[in-house]
């Protein structure tokens, strides 16, 4: 019979030890940046549903606190908006022309690939069902899932060129995300200056109802 490795050598042991260390510094997404102690890695939890289904409410994740040297479409980032930290996904890079038509994204005139993978009940006074799509931006190494809750005012966005030094970001829960489609006066982020990017989430380590998990969120 194969001898089982000691707990501290197994991945679960390593993950638990890592979580135990960083849990001492738990902060909330949307905590003022001035209150965040600068460190290479930080621990966050998600208080909203703007990144469903990728990030669920109360998910806990570990993030590397630095601005990536290379930005890619599809990358999930942490951003500092007027002194608060939020999490979104890069949809368009400087020089890209982005447009949304009835909820579908177009980059440089070409429709972003997506396919329906399911439909489920959604607990919200305005929306009762959520369509789940798998989407992949041009140049994105893999793919990600998004929610489409139906017709909403944010389904359409006029063709716009992303200015130099900026990116266009979206939430994965497209009908319940205040992102680059909304000005900062309406709690959105507008065209996001690259200098406002402060980190990259690495993996989810805790999920309500599941306990400790290891869900990677991409590499920078």
Sine and cosine of phi, psi and omega as CSV:
sin_phi,cos_phi,sin_psi,cos_psi,sin_omega,cos_omega
0.00,0.00,0.71,-0.71,-0.02,-1.00
-0.93,0.36,0.72,-0.69,-0.01,-1.00
-0.98,0.22,0.76,-0.65,-0.04,-1.00
-0.98,0.19,0.68,-0.73,0.00,-1.00
-0.92,0.38,0.49,-0.87,0.05,-1.00
-0.85,0.53,0.43,-0.90,-0.07,-1.00
-0.81,0.58,-0.69,0.72,-0.11,-0.99
-0.94,0.35,-0.20,0.98,0.05,-1.00
-0.99,-0.12,-0.23,0.97,0.00,-1.00
-0.99,0.11,0.42,-0.91,-0.03,-1.00
-0.84,0.55,-0.65,0.76,-0.02,-1.00
-0.88,0.48,-0.61,0.79,0.03,-1.00
-0.93,0.37,-0.66,0.75,0.02,-1.00
-0.89,0.45,-0.70,0.71,0.00,-1.00
-0.89,0.46,-0.71,0.71,-0.01,-1.00
-0.89,0.46,-0.64,0.77,0.01,-1.00
-0.91,0.42,-0.68,0.74,0.02,-1.00
-0.88,0.48,-0.73,0.69,0.01,-1.00
-0.88,0.48,-0.64,0.77,0.00,-1.00
-0.88,0.48,-0.57,0.82,0.01,-1.00
-0.95,0.31,-0.77,0.64,-0.09,-1.00
-0.97,0.26,-0.34,0.94,-0.02,-1.00
-0.89,0.45,-0.30,0.95,0.04,-1.00
-0.91,0.41,-0.31,0.95,-0.09,-1.00
-0.88,-0.48,0.56,0.83,-0.06,-1.00
-0.88,0.47,0.77,-0.64,0.09,-1.00
-0.71,-0.70,0.21,-0.98,-0.07,-1.00
-0.97,-0.24,0.66,-0.76,0.17,-0.99
-0.87,0.50,0.77,-0.64,-0.10,-0.99
1.00,-0.08,0.14,0.99,0.16,-0.99
-0.96,0.27,0.68,-0.74,0.01,-1.00
-0.81,0.59,0.71,-0.71,-0.03,-1.00
-0.87,0.49,-0.54,0.84,-0.02,-1.00
-0.87,0.49,-0.34,0.94,-0.01,-1.00
-1.00,-0.09,-0.07,1.00,-0.05,-1.00
-1.00,0.01,0.84,-0.53,0.07,-1.00
-0.95,0.30,0.82,-0.57,-0.04,-1.00
-0.91,0.41,0.78,-0.63,-0.02,-1.00
-0.41,-0.91,0.41,-0.91,-0.02,-1.00
-0.87,0.49,-0.58,0.82,-0.01,-1.00
-0.76,-0.65,0.59,-0.81,0.01,-1.00
-0.71,-0.70,0.37,-0.93,-0.06,-1.00
-0.95,-0.33,0.78,-0.63,-0.04,-1.00
-0.76,-0.65,0.37,-0.93,0.27,-0.96
-0.80,-0.60,0.38,-0.92,-0.12,-0.99
-0.98,-0.19,0.90,-0.43,-0.06,-1.00
-1.00,-0.07,-0.06,1.00,-0.08,-1.00
-0.78,-0.63,0.02,-1.00,-0.01,-1.00
-0.94,-0.33,0.29,0.96,-0.10,-1.00
-0.92,0.38,-0.36,0.93,-0.01,-1.00
-0.93,-0.35,0.24,0.97,0.13,-0.99
-0.86,0.51,0.58,-0.81,0.02,1.00
-1.00,-0.02,-0.02,1.00,-0.01,-1.00
-0.89,0.45,-0.77,0.64,0.02,-1.00
-0.87,-0.49,0.87,-0.50,-0.01,-1.00
-1.00,-0.06,0.36,-0.93,0.04,-1.00
-0.84,0.54,0.72,-0.69,0.01,-1.00
0.98,0.20,0.03,1.00,0.15,-0.99
-0.84,0.55,0.58,-0.81,0.09,-1.00
-0.91,-0.41,0.70,-0.71,-0.10,-0.99
-0.65,-0.76,0.34,-0.94,0.07,-1.00
-0.95,-0.32,0.72,-0.70,-0.04,-1.00
-0.79,-0.61,0.58,-0.82,0.13,-0.99
-1.00,0.01,0.83,-0.56,-0.13,-0.99
-1.00,-0.04,0.99,0.17,0.12,-0.99
-0.37,-0.93,0.34,-0.94,0.06,-1.00
-1.00,0.03,0.82,-0.57,-0.02,-1.00
-0.87,0.50,0.56,-0.83,0.05,-1.00
-0.96,0.28,-0.43,0.90,0.03,-1.00
-0.77,-0.63,0.80,-0.61,0.01,-1.00
-0.98,-0.21,0.63,-0.77,0.00,-1.00
-0.77,-0.64,0.51,-0.86,0.13,-0.99
-0.89,0.46,0.63,-0.78,-0.03,-1.00
1.00,-0.04,-0.19,0.98,-0.02,-1.00
-0.95,0.31,0.72,-0.70,0.09,-1.00
-1.00,0.01,0.75,-0.66,-0.10,-1.00
-0.73,-0.68,0.35,-0.94,0.20,-0.98
-0.98,-0.17,0.66,-0.75,-0.03,-1.00
-0.73,-0.68,0.54,-0.84,0.03,-1.00
-0.99,-0.15,0.94,-0.35,0.01,-1.00
-0.91,-0.41,0.96,-0.28,0.04,-1.00
0.80,0.60,0.67,0.74,0.08,-1.00
1.00,0.04,0.13,0.99,0.05,-1.00
-0.82,-0.58,0.51,-0.86,-0.04,-1.00
-0.98,-0.18,0.76,-0.65,0.05,-1.00
-0.77,-0.63,0.16,-0.99,-0.01,-1.00
-0.76,-0.65,0.77,-0.64,-0.02,-1.00
-0.56,-0.83,0.02,-1.00,0.02,-1.00
-0.88,-0.47,0.72,-0.70,0.03,-1.00
-0.95,0.32,0.82,-0.57,0.03,-1.00
-0.97,-0.26,-0.56,0.83,-0.06,-1.00
-0.60,-0.80,0.56,-0.83,-0.05,-1.00
-0.97,-0.23,0.18,-0.98,0.03,-1.00
-0.81,0.59,0.75,-0.66,0.00,-1.00
1.00,-0.02,-0.28,0.96,0.06,-1.00
-0.94,0.34,0.52,-0.85,0.16,-0.99
-0.97,-0.25,0.89,-0.46,-0.05,-1.00
-0.91,-0.41,0.60,-0.80,0.00,-1.00
-0.52,-0.85,0.57,-0.82,0.12,-0.99
-0.86,-0.51,0.77,-0.64,0.03,-1.00
-0.79,-0.62,0.91,-0.41,-0.02,-1.00
0.78,0.63,0.67,0.75,0.09,-1.00
1.00,0.02,-0.20,0.98,0.01,-1.00
-1.00,-0.06,0.64,-0.77,-0.08,-1.00
-1.00,-0.09,0.68,-0.73,0.08,-1.00
-0.85,-0.52,0.78,-0.62,0.04,-1.00
-0.90,-0.43,0.86,-0.52,0.00,-1.00
0.79,0.62,0.66,0.75,0.09,-1.00
1.00,0.09,-0.07,1.00,-0.03,-1.00
-0.93,-0.38,0.71,-0.70,-0.02,-1.00
-0.94,0.35,0.72,-0.69,0.03,-1.00
-0.94,0.35,0.71,-0.70,-0.02,-1.00
-0.90,0.43,0.74,-0.67,0.13,-0.99
-0.41,-0.91,0.46,-0.89,0.04,-1.00
-0.61,-0.79,0.57,-0.82,0.00,-1.00
-0.95,0.30,0.78,-0.63,0.01,-1.00
-0.88,-0.47,-0.12,0.99,0.03,-1.00
0.18,-0.98,0.15,-0.99,0.06,-1.00
-0.62,-0.78,0.62,-0.78,-0.08,-1.00
-0.53,-0.85,0.29,-0.96,0.06,-1.00
-0.92,0.39,0.55,-0.84,-0.02,-1.00
-0.74,-0.67,0.82,-0.57,-0.11,-0.99
-1.00,0.04,1.00,0.03,-0.02,-1.00
-0.43,-0.91,0.62,-0.78,-0.02,-1.00
-0.88,0.48,-0.48,0.88,-0.06,-1.00
-1.00,-0.08,-0.44,0.90,-0.07,-1.00
-0.77,-0.64,0.75,-0.66,-0.02,-1.00
-0.97,-0.24,-0.36,0.93,-0.04,-1.00
-0.74,-0.67,0.51,-0.86,0.06,-1.00
-0.81,-0.59,0.79,-0.61,0.15,-0.99
-1.00,0.00,0.73,-0.68,0.00,-1.00
-0.97,-0.26,0.85,-0.53,0.02,-1.00
-0.90,-0.43,0.51,-0.86,0.19,-0.98
-0.98,-0.20,0.82,-0.58,-0.15,-0.99
-0.81,-0.59,0.52,-0.86,0.04,-1.00
-0.60,-0.80,0.89,-0.46,0.02,-1.00
-0.97,0.24,0.42,-0.91,0.06,-1.00
-0.83,0.55,0.78,-0.62,0.01,-1.00
1.00,0.08,-0.12,0.99,0.02,-1.00
-0.96,0.29,0.75,-0.66,-0.09,-1.00
-0.90,0.45,-0.67,0.74,0.01,-1.00
-0.88,-0.47,-0.65,-0.76,0.05,-1.00
-0.58,-0.82,0.14,-0.99,0.01,-1.00
-0.60,-0.80,0.24,-0.97,0.02,-1.00
-0.96,-0.28,0.53,-0.85,0.04,-1.00
-0.75,-0.66,0.31,-0.95,0.14,-0.99
-0.96,-0.27,0.66,-0.75,0.17,-0.98
-0.84,-0.55,0.91,-0.42,-0.10,-1.00
-1.00,-0.06,-0.01,1.00,-0.02,-1.00
0.86,-0.51,-0.25,-0.97,-0.04,-1.00
-0.92,0.40,0.72,-0.70,0.06,-1.00
-0.48,-0.87,0.23,-0.97,-0.05,-1.00
-0.92,0.39,-0.33,0.94,-0.05,-1.00
-1.00,-0.09,0.17,0.99,-0.02,-1.00
-0.95,0.32,-0.37,0.93,-0.06,-1.00
-0.86,-0.51,0.67,-0.74,0.04,-1.00
-0.61,-0.79,0.79,-0.61,-0.05,-1.00
-0.92,0.40,0.50,-0.87,0.01,-1.00
-0.83,0.56,0.83,-0.55,-0.09,-1.00
-0.66,-0.75,0.69,-0.72,0.06,-1.00
-1.00,0.03,0.78,-0.62,0.02,-1.00
-0.95,0.31,0.83,-0.56,-0.06,-1.00
-0.94,0.33,0.33,-0.94,0.05,-1.00
-0.83,0.56,0.60,-0.80,0.05,-1.00
0.97,0.22,0.21,0.98,-0.03,-1.00
-0.73,-0.68,0.28,-0.96,0.17,-0.99
-0.72,-0.69,0.33,-0.94,0.06,-1.00
-0.95,-0.33,0.84,-0.54,-0.07,-1.00
-0.90,-0.44,0.49,-0.87,0.04,-1.00
-0.74,-0.67,0.42,-0.91,0.20,-0.98
-1.00,-0.01,0.44,-0.90,-0.01,-1.00
-0.96,0.27,-0.40,0.92,0.10,-0.99
-1.00,-0.04,0.99,0.17,-0.29,-0.96
-0.84,0.54,-0.52,0.86,-0.05,-1.00
-1.00,-0.02,-0.01,1.00,0.01,-1.00
-0.70,-0.72,0.65,0.76,0.00,-1.00
-0.76,-0.65,0.82,-0.57,0.12,-0.99
-1.00,0.00,0.98,-0.20,-0.12,-0.99
-0.78,-0.63,-0.59,-0.81,-0.06,-1.00
-0.93,0.36,-0.17,0.98,0.05,-1.00
-0.98,0.22,-0.17,0.99,-0.08,-1.00
-0.82,-0.58,0.63,-0.77,0.06,-1.00
-0.95,0.32,0.32,-0.95,-0.02,-1.00
-0.91,0.42,-0.41,0.91,0.05,-1.00
-0.92,0.39,-0.32,0.95,0.04,-1.00
-0.95,-0.32,0.46,0.89,0.04,-1.00
0.94,0.33,0.22,0.98,0.09,-1.00
-1.00,0.02,-0.25,-0.97,-0.02,-1.00
-0.85,-0.53,-0.08,1.00,-0.02,-1.00
0.83,0.56,-0.29,-0.96,0.17,-0.99
-0.91,0.41,0.84,-0.55,-0.15,-0.99
-1.00,0.01,0.86,-0.50,0.12,-0.99
-0.88,0.48,0.69,-0.73,0.00,-1.00
-0.86,0.51,-0.49,0.87,0.01,-1.00
-0.92,0.40,-0.24,0.97,0.03,-1.00
-1.00,0.07,-0.09,1.00,0.06,-1.00
-0.98,0.20,0.82,-0.57,-0.11,-0.99
-0.87,-0.50,-0.13,0.99,-0.03,-1.00
-0.10,-1.00,0.13,-0.99,0.00,-1.00
-0.72,-0.69,0.87,-0.49,0.06,-1.00
-0.92,0.38,0.67,-0.75,-0.07,-1.00
-0.99,-0.17,-0.76,0.65,0.02,-1.00
-0.34,-0.94,0.44,-0.90,0.14,-0.99
-1.00,0.10,0.75,-0.66,0.01,-1.00
-0.91,-0.41,-0.18,0.98,0.01,-1.00
-0.57,-0.82,0.70,-0.71,0.02,-1.00
-0.66,-0.75,0.74,-0.68,0.00,-1.00
-0.84,0.54,0.75,-0.66,0.01,-1.00
1.00,0.02,-0.27,0.96,-0.01,-1.00
-0.87,-0.48,-0.38,0.92,-0.03,-1.00
0.98,0.19,-0.58,-0.81,-0.01,-1.00
-0.92,0.38,0.77,-0.64,0.04,-1.00
-0.71,-0.71,0.11,-0.99,0.10,-0.99
-0.65,-0.76,1.00,0.04,-0.05,-1.00
-0.93,-0.38,0.97,-0.25,-0.03,-1.00
-0.93,0.38,0.51,-0.86,-0.02,-1.00
-0.88,-0.47,0.35,0.94,0.05,-1.00
0.98,-0.18,0.25,-0.97,-0.01,-1.00
-0.94,-0.35,0.44,-0.90,0.08,-1.00
-0.97,-0.24,0.00,0.00,0.00,0.00
